[in-house]
Amino acid sequence: MICEADWISADTGDAATEFRKEFTISGIIKRAYMSVTAIGVYEAMINGRRVGDFILAPGCTAYNKRLQYQTYDVTELLSDENVLSVTVGKGWHRSRMSENRPEINKKPCALIAELSVEYENGRNEIIRTDTGWSVRRSRTVFNDIWDGETYDASVKGAEPVPAAVVDLDKGMLIPQEGEIIREQDIFLAKRLIVTPKGERVLDFGQNLTGYIELDLNAEAGDTVELSCAEILDSDGNFYNDNYRSAKSKMKYICCAGRNTWKPRFTFYGFRYIRLDRAPEHITIDNFRAVAVYSDMERTGYIRTSDERLNRLFDNALWSQRDNFLDIPTDCPQRDERMGWTGDAQVFAKTACYNYNAKKFFEKWLGDVRAEQRENGSVPDTAPNFWKIERSSTAWGDAIAVIPWRLYEMFGDKHSLEANFDAMKGWVDFMTNDSLDKYLWTCPDDSHKMWRKHYGDWLALDAPSGSYRGITSDNFIASAFYAYSTDLLVKAGEALDKDMTEYRALYKNIVSKFRKTFVEYNTQTECVLALYFGLTDKPKQTASKLNKMIIENGIRLKTGFVGTPYLLYALSVNGYADTAYRLLMQDKYPSWLYEVDHGATTIWEHWDGVKEDGSFWSSDMNSYNHYSYGAVMDWVYSFAAGIRPGEPGFKTVIIAPVPSKLINWLEADYYSVNGKIVSKWTNVENGVKYEIETPVPAKIVIDGKERDLPPGKYTIWGGLAE
């Protein structure tokens, strides 16, 4: 057991630390396994060959309570004489991003490992970390998640010294729970740009998360220094002010001859790479961009006759990949990269259509639960590296929304069972935190920029430059109070629990909401009232929302809270045409506006790049933020009409809704119960539907329902709207 090994440590400052053990094998090996983890991130090698392919192991968790360890089969790596080395960098644990949590950040660089060898004759040999290991400063002389990595290949290896045993907690060690991070995609530079400022810049054509791999011949001491950016400014110059304090640099000091290198202890978000310093003979052929993200199975595909829509869907996919790096981050580039709960909860359904994200989310929900406070409140990020003390509506609700999404999509009650108490704790917190019974209200602190809630974050109905919309915080908080309570009741009923108390609570919340919030004055208020079933006048509310959209030039004003549900609120209530027109809008603000302005991922701000080419701000302007990509779940489940009939798609509802604005649309979804296909094509005098279902299905075409057994079907319908 790994817990029988010692934690060993050394202080090598900003450099990565190499732990080393030499040992001899005395017999014929039947099998050998190695379990390992670190305070930081590690890369293990046996006889110069890498152990496993987990990038940035052991991953990111709420380190004060949970630290994953990994177990690898190393049978094929061993020989008679062996050198085991494990190099440990700062990772999330000890880099700048966790400085607000000294109980995490100030822990020493440390390693714990156990190598178990079973011989053919039945004998076992165990090699564990202890004082018999040596340690030295590695050639990675600097590493930090935000600031980057420096490697000096020109220096000799430092002299090893004995490792020290340190007293660190072993009770927080847990086996690997989540998907591992792997190298996934390779990009070659599309072009070398010489900017108006005379800088050399590589364009890889895709905004991605990962790092650069170098391969070049050089003289000893030659230096390659690189900076990252997502975008060029309106003059075509390199621009990364939006990275804020994150230096995000790669630096490599060459030895004589051929040099190959890539960072091992950090990651970057970039499309463009500036050659701050490089030998004159270097070319684009010396560089490759390596995309890294959690190793999830792709399950969803959308194709349409409109190439801009296809690019939009690709953008959402890339923002998911780039931000699903062990935790669901907000962005991969600036001095943040945190597991924001609000972003995750609005995107969770889209995430689960695109990929089998069950294991990914279940692991991260363990971190959310670990950070949940005794009063049931949930911090805005998990892990809570910034030590954020508040709990905002629509953010903390992730603990209720995501377990239910996982149950809907995958049909496994484990997510509900594991999170039920946390869901209940969150609902109880809202109940106890409010000024008004059956609502979630708080004192008016609207004069403050950073107040209790984020509101409709980045909505466009507030004065120019505002971070939040004008929708009332109390309205949003009370709406989500109702929503999470409803999900808690559903979860409890699925688990055969007595939910009488919370069913009554939900009924009272809805009643009080309707009496308190009589008028809906913003797009987001209409959206939430409709989507959460809170309005007792859905026809009038939907009509008002539709009118707001039309009077605004078929344009939205919603932010992080309203946008994910906007097209649903319209289409489910009779305004599918308006929903499609919003989807196909290409004037600011819109999804296709970003596409037309060269986006290869989803932007944080609708006006991340303005019409005149200027930027919204350098303060908070990510070009790789997946939240608004949540529109994809509407395309899967409404436009293509693929929805679970029973949790986990044991049965399926296929109710596609075509539009004349698109010639054809096809969605393939590989559910846990098989491949589902829904395609519609506008043809002369009607619509052709091609459907494939692996399970019993309720097919809804032109409002007519029919129950069909598994199979492939071609159905002809009336004209699209």
N, C-alpha and C positions, 0 to 999 in steps of 0.2 A: 504494500500500500504506500502511495506517495506520502501520506502523512507520517510515515515512519522515517522519512528522510529529514535532513536538517535544512533549514533555510540558510543559505550562504550568501555573503554580501561583500561588496567592495565599493569604495568611493572613487570614481574616475571623472567626476565633474560633469561637463557637458558631453564628454565622449561616451560612446557605447562601451560596455564592459564585456570582455571575453572570459568566460569560465571554461576551464579545461581539465580533462581527466584522461590519463593514459591507462589502458588495462589490456590484459591478455585473455584470450579465450582458450580453454583447455579441454577440448572435446568436440564432438560433432553436435552442432546446434539443431534442435528440433524446431524451436521458435523463440523469438525474442521480441519483447515489447518495451517501449519507453514511455513513461508518463512524465510530464514536465509542465511547469508554468513559471511565471516570473512577476516581479513587481516592475512593470514596464512592458515592453514587447520584445520577443525573442526570435532568434533564428538558430536552429540547432543543426550541427553537421557531424557526421560520423565518417571518418577517413576521407574528408573533403567532399562528401556527398550530402546534399540537403536532406534533412529528416522531414518528410511530409511536404505539402505545398500550401500550407496555411500562411497567408501573408498577414503580418501584424498580429500573430498569435501572442497572447491568448484571447485577444479581442477586447471589447470595451464593455465593462459592467459597472454596477454600483459597488466599487471596490471596497468600501467599508464593510460590506456584508456578503459580497459574492465575487469570487475570482475563479474563473474556469481553468481547468487543466485539461490537457490533451493527451491521448494515448495513441502511439504510433506502432505499427508493425515494422521493426527494423531488422528483421531476420536477414534480409539480403544485403544489408549494409555492413555487416560484421565480417571480420577476418581474424586471423590468429592474433596479430598485434593491432591495437585500435587506439585512435585518438578521438575522443568525444569533446566537441567544443560547442558552447552555447553562448551566443553574443546577445546581450540585453541592452536595448535602448530605452529611452524615457517613456515613449508611448503616451497614451492618454493619462496614465497614472501619475507621471512625474514631470510633465511638460507645463508650459505656461498656462494652458487652458484650465488646469485644475488648481491654480494657485489660491483660489478662494476656499479650498478645502484642505487646509494644512494636514489634517489627520490622514488624508490620502496622499497629497503631493509631497509631504516631507518624509515619507517612508524611504528607506534606502533602496538603492538598486539591489535586487536580491533574486536568487534562483532557488527552486526546489525541483528535484528530479529523481526518478528511480528507473533504472534499467534492469529488467528481469530477463534472465537467460535460462531457458529450459533445454537440457541436453537430451540426446537420444537415449542415454542410459538412465534417465529419470532424475538425474541430479539437477538442482536449481542453484543459480548463482545470482545474487542481487548486488547491484552497484548503486549506491545512493549518494546524494550530495552530502559532503561532510568536510572536515578540515584536510582531507587528503586531496582535495581539488586545489588547483592553482587559479590565479586570476591576474589579468593584466588589462591595460588600456588598449582598446582596439584602434585600428586605423580610421574608423569612423570617429573623427575628432569632435564633431558637433552633431546633435540631432534634437529636433523639437517638432511636435506635430504641426504647430503654426508656422514656425520659422524655417524649417527645412533641414537639410543634411549636408555635411561636408566630409569628404573622404580624402585622405592623404596617402596615396599609394607609393609616394616617394620615400617615406620614412621606414626605418626598420621596426620590427615588432618590439614592443616594450618588454622589459624583463618581467617574467611572472613572479608572483609572490603567493604565499599560502592564502586561501580564502578564509574568511572569518565566519563563524557560525553566529547567527543573530536570532533573537527571540521574537518571531513574528507569528501572528495568528494562523493556525492551520484549519480552524473551524469554519472559515469562510470559503474553503476550497470546495468546488463543485465540479463534477464531470462536464465536459463540453455539452452545451444545450443547444446553441444556435447553429446556423449554417456557417461554414468557414468562409473566410475571404480568400479569393483566388485571383490570379492573373487571368483575365478573361478575353481581352481583345487587343490586337496590335494595330497601331495606326502609323503609317509612314507620312512624313511631312508632304503636304500638297504643294507648297511653294516656299521659297525664301524671299522675304520682302525686305527691301531697303526703304525704311520709312523716310518721310520728309525731314526728320531730325538726323537721318544718317545711321540709324540703328538697324542691326540685322535681326530680323524676326522670322521665326518659323511658324507657319500656319498648318495645323494638323487637321483642319476642316471639321472638327467635332469638339464641342466642349465636353470634357471628360474628367473623371477622377482617377488618379494614378500617379505615374512618374515617367521620367525619361530614362531610356537605356542608351548608354553611349558605347560606341565601338570605334576606336581610332588608333592610329599609330602616332606616337608622340615622343618628344624628348623628356627626360627626367625634369620635373618641375613645371612643365607646361600645365596651364590651368584652364579648365572649362568652368565658367560660372554662368548660371542660367537663372532668369526670373520668369514668373508665370503671369499670364493675364487671360481673361475670358473674352476680351473685346478690344478693338481698336477705336480710337476716337474719331470724330468727324473729319479730321485731317489725315487719317490713316496712320496715326502714331500709336505706339504701344501705350496702353492705359491699364493701370492696376491700382488706382487710388481707392477703389472699392474694396480692396483687401484689408484696408485700414492698417492696423499695426502688425498684421501677419507678414513677415518678410518673404516667406514662400520661395526660398532659393535652393538651388542645387549647385554644389561646388565640388569639383573633382580635381585633385592635383595628381598629375600623371607620373608614372615611372617610365623608364626608357623602354621602347618597343610597343607591342600591342596592348591596349588598355580596354577592358570591358567592365562596365559598372552600371549599377542602378541603385537608387536608395532602397534601404531595407527597413527603416524604422520610422517612416512618415509617409504621408500621401499629400497630393496636391490637386487642386481644381484648376483646369486650364484648357484653353484651345491654342493660345499663342505662347511661344517661348522666345524670350529675348536673349541673344547671345551677348551677355554683358562682357564676357571675356572668353576668348577662344583662339587657338592657333589659326593663322591666316589660311592654311590649307584645308580647314574643316569645311565639309559640305553637308547638305541635308541628308546624304546617305549615311552619315555617322550617327544619326539619331532615329530612335523609334519611340513612340508614345505607347505606354502599356496601361490599359484600363484595368482597374481592380475594383471588385465589388463582391458582395456576398453571393455564394454559389447556389442560387435558387433555380428551380426548373421553370422554364418559360412555358406558360399555359394559355396565353391569350394573343390573338392576332386579329388585326383589323386592316382591311384594305378597301379603298373606295376608288371611284372614277376621278376624284379630285386630288391632284398631287399635293396641293397645299394642305389639305386635310391629312393626307398620309404623312407629310412632314410634321404636322402638329402631333400626331400619334407617336411618331418616332421621337419627337422632343420629350413627350411625357415619359416614354419608356426610358430614354437616356437620363432624365432627371431622377427617375426611380433608381436606376442602376447606380448612378453617381452618388446618391444619398442613402442608399441601402448598403452601407459599409458597416456591418455588424449592428449598428443602431440606426434608426431612421433620422438622419440629420436634416437640418434646415438647408444647409449649403455646405459645399466641400472646400471652399477656397479661403474665406476671410477668417478673422480671429474669432471664430464662433464654432461651427461644426458640431453643434449640440443636438441632442435628441429631443427636439421640441415636440411636446405632446399634441398641441393643436394641429400642427401640420400633419402629423401621423394619423390622427383620427379622421380628418376630412378626406384623406387619400387612401385609407385602408381598403376600401372596397375595390377601388381601381387597382391598387397594388395586388390584390388577391385574384383579380381577373388576369392581370398581366403575367403574374408569376405565382407559383405555389409558395406563398409567403407565410404559411402557417408556422413552420418551425422558426423562422426569422422573428415573427411577432411574438410567439410564445416565450422565446428567450427574453426579448426586450420587455415584455410585460412583467417578467420576473424582476427586472430592474425597476420598473415603475412601482411594483409592490414594495420593493426594498426601500424605495425613497418615500413611500406614502407615510404620512405622519400619524401619530396615535389618534388624532382627532378625525382622521379620515381624509384630510386634505391631501391633494396631489400636487407636487411642484410642477412648474411649467416645463421643466426639462428633466429627462431621466437618461443617464445618470445626472444628478443635480450638481455638476461641477462648479457652477457659478454660485451655488448656495442661495438660490432664489427662494425667498421666504413666503411669497404669496402663492395663491392658487386661483387661477383665472377660469371663468366660465369658458367653455368650448375647448379649453386646453386640458384641464383636469378630467373632463368627460371622456378622455381617451380610455380611461380604465373601465368605463361602461360600454363604450361604443365598439372598441376593437374586439373584445372577447365575443360580442354578439355577431360581429361581422365574420369572425373565424368560424363560428358555429353555423351561420347561414351558408357560407361558401364551402365548408369542408365536412359539416355534419358530425363533427367529433365533439362530444360534450366535455372533453378534458379542459378545453379553454374556459368553459363556463364554471366547471368545478374548481379549477385552480384560482379563478379570479372572483368568484361570487362574493366572498367576504370583503374583498377590496371594493367591489362595485357597491355593496351595501354600505361600507364605510364612507364612500364618496357621497352617496345620497344622504346619509345621516349628517355628514358635515354640512352640506348645503342647507338641510333642514334647520340645523342648530346655528348656522352663521347668519341667518337672515334677520332683517328688521321686521319683516312682515310674515306672518304665518301663511304657509302655502305658496309663497313666492320666494325668490332669492333676491333680496334687495340690500343695498348698502348705502351709507351716507353719501350725499352728493359731493364728490371730489372732482367734478368735471373740469375744474380750473387747473388740475394737475396733469402734466404730460404722462407720467408713469403712475397710474392709479391702480386700483384693485384689479380691474379687468382690462383686457386689451380691446374690448369692443369689437366692432366689425373692422378688424385690422386691415389697414391700407385701402379701405373703401374710398370711392371717389366722390361721395356726396358731401364731404367736408371742405372747408376752405383749402385752397391750394397749398400744398406743402405739409398738410396734416398727416400724421401717422395713422389716424383712426377716422372712421366714418362718424356720422351724426346719430346713428341708431342708438337708442338708450341702452346703457349697460344693464340696467335693471330688466329691460325687456328681453335682451339676449340671455341674461343669466336665468331668468325665470323660465324662458322657453327651453333652455337646455336642462334645467332642473326637471321639467316635465319629461323631456326626452329620455334622460338617464334613468328616471324613476320607471318609466314605461319599459325600458330595456331590462332593468333589474327584475321587474315583475315577470317578463317573458323568460328571462334566464332561470328564475326560480321555478317557474311552472315547468320548464323543460327538464329541470332537475327534480321534479316531483316534491317541491317544497311548498309549505303553506304560505302563500303570499297575500293573505287577506288584508293584513295591515298596510302593505305597500300598494295594494290595489286601491284601497280606500284613499291613501295618500295621493296617488296619481289622480284619482277622480276629483279630489279637492283642489289640487294644483290647477287642473284644467279649468275648473269652475271659477277659481279666484283669478286666474289669468284672463278669462273672458270678461269678467266684471271690471278688471283693472285696466286692461289695455283694449279699449274700445275702438280706437282709430289707429290705422296703420299708415305711417307717414313716409316710410322709406321703402325702397325695393326690398331690402333685407328683412324688414319687419313683415312684409307680405309673404316673402319666401318662407321664413321660419314658421309663421302662423299656418301656412298651407302644408309644408312638408312634415311638420310635427303634429298635424291634426289639431291645432289649438283654436282655430277660428270656427265659430258656429255659423259663419256665412261664407263658405268656400267659393261659391259662384261670384259673389260680389268682390271678395278679396282677390280672386284670380283675375277678374275683369280689371280691377284697379292696377294690379301688377302689370298686366298686359298693356294698359294705357300708359303707365309710367315708362315702360320700355319703348313703346312707339313714339311717345312725345319726346323722348331723348334720342330720337333718330335711330331706333333699333340698336340701342347701346345700353350696356349695363353700367351701374354705379356701385356694384357690390364689391366687398372685400373678401378676406379669408373666411368669414363666417357665412356670408350669403351666397357666394359664387358656387360652392359645391352642390347646392340644392336648387339653384335657380332654374335650370332647364327642366328638372323634374317638376317643380312647382307649376311651371307653365304647361308642360305637355300632359301631365296627369289630369289637369283641370281644363282641357279643351283647347289649349293654345300651342299645339305642337308646331304649327307653322312659325309662330314667333320664336319658339325655341330653336328651330332650324336656322332661322334668319340671324339669330344671335350667334349661333355656331359658325355660320358662313360670313359673318361681318368681317371686313378687313380694315375698317377705319378705327382709329383709336377711340375707346379702349376695346380690344378684342383679342381673341386667340390668334387669328390670322394676321393681325397687325404685327405681332411678334415674328411670325413666319416670314412675312414680307420684308422685315427688317433684319433678316439673316439669322434668326435664332436657331440654334440646334438643340436647345434645352428650354425648359419653361422658366420664365422670368419671375422674380419676386414682385416687381412693380409692373403694372400695365404699361406705364410710360418709362420703363427702364432706359429706353432710347426714345427721345422725343422726335417729332416730325422734322425739326431742324438739325437733328443729329446730335444734339446735346444730351446730357444725362440727367436723370432725375436728381441724383445726389451721389456723393461719394460715401456718405455716412452709412447707408443701409440699402445697397443696390446690387443684389446678387442676380446673376444671369443663369443660375442653376438652382431653382427652388421648385419643388414638385407640386406645391399645393393646388395651383390653378389647373394642373393636369388632371385633377379629379373629374373633369368633364368627361374623361374616357369611360367612366362607369355608366354614365348616361348613354353613351354610344353603344356599349355592350348590352345594357339591360333595357333600353327603350328603343333606340334607333334600330338595333339588330334584334332587340326583344328577348334576349337570353336571360332568364331569371330562374332561380331555384323554385321548384314547386314544393319540395320538402327540403330541409337542410341537407347540404352536401349534394344537391342535385340527384337525390334518389328518384325523384320525378322532376320534370322540367316544364316550365312555362315558356313557350316561344311565341311572342306577340310583337313581331316587327312592325315598325311604323315608318313607311317610306316617305320621301319628299322629292318633289320635282327639282329641288335645288341640286340634287346629286343624281347622276345617272344610275349608279349602282353602288351597293355597299355590302360587304361580306365580313362576318365575324366568325372566327373559330375559337372555341373555348374547350380546353382539355380538362374537364372536371375530374374529380376523384372517381367518378363513375363512367368516364368515357368521353369521347369527342362529340361536341355539339356544334353544329354548323347552322348558321342562318344567313342567307343571302337573298337580297331582293334587287331586281333590275327593272327599271322603268322601260316598258316596251310600248309599242303602238296600241292604244286603247286599253291599257291596263298595266299591271305589275306582275312579274314572274317571281315566285318565291321558291327557293331551293333550300330544303331543310333536312338535316340529319340529326337523329337523336338516338342515343344508346339506351335510353330508359323510357318508360311510359311518359307521354308528353301531352300537355294541353296546348293545342295550337290555336292562336287567335288571329284571324285574318279578316279585315273589314268588319270588325266587331263580332264576328261569328266564331263561336268556340266549337272545337271538335277534339275528342280524346283519341289519340292514336298510339299504337304500340311502337316499340323501337323500330327504326328503319329510316329509309331515305324517301323523301317526298318532293314532288314538284306540284305547286298549287298556283292557280291563276286567280288574281284579285282585281279589284277595281282600280281606278286612277288614284295616284298619290295626291296628297294635298298640294 
